[in-house]
Amino acid sequence: MQVPDGTPRVLQNSAAWIWLVAVEGEPDVAASVAHLAGRVQEEVAPDVEAFLEELVGMGLLEESAPRR
């Protein structure tokens, strides 16, 4: 939710996993979500990346520089 006047959004299932992993600062969100879902990273990576881009586009997440 964007505060103070944002619209609440409810994320369920894999969308919630993606959000939680991303806000914790995990550098490889797709790998973590694949592990949680019991899937291969290559299967989930395109959808994870697309959803992350959507969240950034809505202003709900900010991209950060890669960790060194």
Buried (B, 14 or more C-beta within 10 A) or exposed (E): EEEEEEEEEEBEEBBEBBBBBBEEEEEEBBBBBBBBBEBEBEEBBEBBEEBBEEBEEEEBBEEEEEEE
